[in-house]
Amino acid sequence: MLQIRLHGRGGQGVVTAAEMLSLAAFEQGRHAQAFPSFGSERTGAPVVAFCRIDEREIRLREPVLQPDVLIVQDPTLLHQVDVFQGLKEDGYVLINSKRSFEELGVGEVARRFRPERLATVPATEIALRHLGRPLPNAVMLGGLAALSKLVTLQAVQHAIRHTFGGKVAAANEAAAAEAYEYVTREMQELKAC
């Protein structure tokens, strides 16, 4: 079973991102579930959501304590919350930033994991260009598709269309595609080194 934990702040669409990720997995014929961790749900407050993906029915309903994938939609949380807690040794990490893990002050933590499974993507900037608003959730899913290949960009875009409509869906799809290309280039540069 693949377990994903998403960290962000209220208003960034963290819960919606988990739901879209589960829809993308379902689109690819797998079982999936998504749910938030309830707490202070104010705008700007730390928010955590979870997603599980498996080939079989998922009966587990508890929070994800040992994620295979970690998505951080707000890099300010890196020094406020232990977002890396429980991350599996071969886990994937995607952070919303144009800065490197070293520049973000988490280089020591990142060195414990495989470099080809770590990436940053300037999701907020991409969202601003396409949506005119700093909503990084769909953008992060495009980046995750490129980093992990756990879901396809097409499945992510289908989930976006299912969640949003009209121009909002089209803008989010374009933003997700840009993030996919950005992370793909980042991974190719890493391999070239």
C-alpha positions, 0 to 999 in steps of 0.5 A, spaced: 500 500 500 502 506 498 501 512 503 501 519 502 501 525 507 500 532 505 502 538 509 500 545 508 496 551 510 489 552 511 486 555 504 492 552 500 487 546 498 491 541 501 485 536 502 482 537 495 489 535 493 489 529 497 482 528 494 484 529 487 490 524 488 485 519 490 481 520 484 487 520 479 489 513 482 482 511 481 482 513 474 488 508 473 484 502 476 486 502 483 483 503 490 484 509 493 482 513 499 483 521 502 481 524 508 484 530 512 487 530 519 482 535 523 484 540 527 484 548 527 482 549 520 483 556 519 486 559 513 493 559 514 493 554 520 497 548 519 493 542 515 495 535 514 491 530 509 492 523 507 491 519 501 492 511 500 493 507 494 493 500 493 491 494 488 486 492 493 480 494 497 483 499 503 480 498 510 485 502 514 482 508 516 488 511 521 492 517 519 499 516 515 504 515 520 509 512 515 508 515 509 511 513 502 510 520 499 511 526 503 508 533 499 509 539 502 505 545 500 508 550 504 515 550 505 515 555 512 512 548 515 519 545 514 521 548 521 515 549 524 512 542 524 516 535 523 514 534 516 519 528 515 517 524 521 516 517 519 518 518 512 520 511 509 527 510 507 526 510 500 520 515 500 519 521 495 519 528 497 516 534 493 516 541 496 513 547 494 519 552 493 524 554 487 530 553 492 534 547 494 533 542 500 540 545 502 537 552 501 531 551 505 535 548 511 533 541 510 539 539 507 541 534 513 535 531 513 534 530 505 541 527 505 538 521 509 534 519 502 535 518 495 536 524 491 532 521 485 526 521 490 527 528 492 524 535 488 522 542 489 517 545 484 515 553 484 508 551 485 505 557 488 509 561 482 506 556 477 499 557 480 499 565 480 501 565 472 496 560 470 490 561 476 492 568 478 491 565 485 497 562 490 493 555 490 499 550 489 495 544 490 493 541 483 500 544 481 504 539 486 500 533 483 503 535 476 510 535 480 508 528 483 506 525 477 513 527 474 517 525 480 514 518 482 510 516 476 505 513 481 500 516 477 500 519 470 499 526 468 493 524 464 490 521 471 492 528 475 488 532 469 482 528 469 482 528 477 482 536 476 477 536 471 472 532 475 474 537 481 473 543 478 470 546 471 471 550 465 476 555 465 478 553 472 480 546 470 483 548 464 488 553 468 489 548 473 491 542 468 496 547 464 499 549 471 500 541 473 503 540 466 508 545 467 510 543 474 510 536 471 515 539 465 519 542 471 520 536 475 522 532 469 527 537 467 530 537 474 530 529 475 534 529 468 539 534 470 540 530 477 541 524 472 546 528 468 550 530 474 
